Structures are given as C-alpha cells and as structure tokens.
Amino acid sequence: MNQERIVIERPIVVLDKVHKSFGSLKVLDGVSFTVERGDVLVLIGRSGSGKSTALRCIDRFEKIDSGEIRVCDHRVDAADVDLRALRQDVGIVFQSYNLFPHLTIEQNITLAPVSVKGMKKPAARELAKAMLAKVGLSEKLDAYPEQLSGGQQQRAAIARSLAMQPKVMLFDEVTSALDPELTGEVLKVIERLAADGMTMVMVTHEMGFARGIADQVVFMHAGRVHEAGSASILSGPATPELAQFVGTGL
Amino acid sequence: MGGTLNANHLLFLGQGALWTIGLSAIALIGGGLVGFLIALARVSPRKAVRLLSGAYVQLVQGTPLLVIMFLGYFGLSALGLRITPLWAAGASLTIYVGAYFGEIWRGCIQAVPRPQWEAAEGLGLSRTQRMLKVILPQAMRIATPPTVGFMVQIIKNTSLASVVGFVELARSGQIINNSLFEPFLIYAIIALIYFALCFPISLLSRRLERRMGVGRAKLMPA
C-alpha cells in the first residue's frame, strides 16, 4: 500500500496576538498576521503605529510581552530560542544601512558566512561576487562603504543579508533615507528578489511600490492590525483611517 | 660638595630620563592590559562584572596617585613583602593607568553607534564575534587620539615615583640639586626634558584627532 504523504506547507512567519509595551506605552496590542512562503507582506501605517516594532519582534530585536511568534521552526517568543539559528534564517535590512565602515564591501558580505557558517574564504569571496552581481554592484567589491552613495550602500547591505541565504527577509523602511532616484534603484533590487520567490516582510512608506509588490498589506493603527488584505485595500480602503492614510500618501 | 654643572651631571640626568621612559613604557603596557580588561568588563552583559569593574575605576580615580605609590611601596613592605622601588612604582602606575584607560576605552566602545551592534546581531554573529570583528576595530579608531593624549599624563605622572625612592628624571634632578644647589637651572633643564618627551606626543595626538575627526564624519551615514 502506498502511503500518501500530505505535505502541508506551513507559513514562514506567524504572529499570534502579540502584545508589547515600552513602559506604560502600548506599542503592539494583539497583532496577528501570517506570511506564507514566497509571499511579500507590506506593513504600513503612521509613525508610532507599531509597524517597525512588529517587524523587529520577528527577528527578536524586541522581546514581546505576550502572544506567540513563529519563524520557520523557531519559537521566537520562547526564552530559550536559539538566536543565532533564528538570525541565520532571517535577514534584516535597516533604514540606515549599517554597513561596517572599517571593512570593504567584500569583507562586509563575507564576515558572517565565514565566521558564523564556517565557510572557506575563497568560497565566501565567490558568494560575495554573486550577491553583488544580484544587486548590480559587481564593481564595488573592494570599495569601502563611505565611497558608495546611499543607494549603493543600501544595496550592498541587502547583498550582505542575502549572503546568509535567509528564508525570510525583513526590510525596515529601507528607502526612507534616500532621495527618489536612489530609492528607485533599491526598490528595483527588492522587486527582483520578490520575483525570485523570496519571502519578505517590509515596512515602507512607498505606497505605489507596496501596491505593485504586496501579496498582503497590513495597515497598522494604534498598535493593532486595523485593516488587512490584498494590495487592493490600498485603492478601496474599508476603514476611514486607512482611507485617510492612503489619501495623504498619494 | 658644591661645584658647577658638568657632563657627569648631565649624564646622570640622561639616565634618569631613560628610567622615566622605561617606567612610562611599563605603565603603558601594564595599564593598557588592565585597562582593556576593565573596558570589556564595564560593558559586560553581566551586572556583577559591570559593578565590580566600575567600583575599581571609582576607587582608583578617587585616590591620588601619590597615595597609591605609598600604599604600594610602604604598605606592601609592612605586610612583609620585599618590594623594590621599580616594582612598587610599576605596579602602582599599572593600577592607576588601568583605571583611566578602562574608562576612556569604555567610552570609545560605547561611542560605536548602536545600529552597528544590531547589524552584526542580525547577521547571526555571537557576542564575542560582534565585539572582536565589528565593535573593537571601530572603537580603536575612536580611541587612538585620547589614548595618545593620555600618554602625556603617564609620562608626567611617573615623576611621582620619586617618592618611593625610584630614581627617574625628577628624582635625579633633586639629587643633583642637593649637591649643586642650583634649583632654578636644574629644574629648568628637567622641565625642558619633560617637555621634549611630551610635546611630540601631544602633537601626534592633535594630528590624529584632526584626521579621525574628518574620517568619522564620513563614517556616519545620514
């Protein structure tokens, strides 16, 4: 008899009734959402709505007070979560790039594969080249971060994250420090990643971009998921808050 | 006794100056090692380690070096330990310089922007790897000007070793003055030698500060 194996594809990221306060300030008030493999979830909302905190909780840069967060096989909210294993599965890119200024772009990219995964230097160098080619920066291998424009630095930071071959990428307002032209080149890289099937969670203020790339849009308001759905909610919001938000954003 | 300043006197002063340099080197190396450990302890994730190292720094910074010297020399010999002036002076300076370097370098480690820690953390680097490969190399760049600047303080402070009978530059000047009784001339010469030792270092420190200042401005993304 043939045993039929049913493979249930589990979501990559699950947030379930997540609560988080900074002192007396409630930042996350029961936030839940799920991200399936290969999906792009875009978090939008006003400053202070909790979207960046929600993102940072996924990589456990913030500890939550209650609720549950699962990423791949990691129970992120557990006290004994293996942070190094979690962070190998999760890549994060920040608004301020945060490249290491004392290292070349190549060294920035090879540092983690070599010291965390024990990759050999020549292999890591090839990997760095491949990742830089992906973000269109092949010629900047030996440059130092300060010699790059903001957009190039941000693309290099994306390459650095990708080199760890994460299962999910987090983007925290990665274009907020860039002018429109440089924003475009970074967004193009992210679009290509999405097309390649990378699972992503991103906080962004680029509504046009969100509309084009998002499989799921989560609008946060006062620490809660106020409205969620496909990208179409941006054109036809159900709540006055989202209507007002996209109205001012256009 | 008496007489005038001659070549032998100058030779004696020269010897004293060499001991000043030697003692400074001991203080720099010993204090550097202690200071490095203290700086790391001051930013330790363990609270007890932070408190203990903080107490060390407060205690030493609140005690005059002169008193540390006396304690090192007379205190330890009162306990029955035979200790030479060189050891007493070297150990006292190590304790003293270690506290100051520890505090200077703690500040430099903490001056590395917080997001650098997060970026390294996000890549899965362990705490030790983050410290060694990301934070310390950047902290060292920040630390160079104040460290070189503090070396001037070390050189001048070695003069206090004369109180435990260590014959360095200041003490050798005193000895010559006791026989010649030409205080103005002799202390002027000594001041000049100290200046000749310290001035190039001050100059270097200022130049480093200017260069690093420009470098750091460029290091910071918007």
Interface residues (C-beta under 8 A of the other chain):
Chain A: D59 F61 L83 R84 A85 R87 Q88 V90 G91 I92 F94 S96 Y97 N98 L99 F100 P101 H102 L111 A112 S115 V116 P145 E146 G150 Q153 A157 R160 S161 M164 A177
Chain B: P115 Q116 E118 A119 A120 E121 G122 L123 G124 L125 S126 Q129 K133 V134 P137 Q138 R141 K218 L219 P221 A222
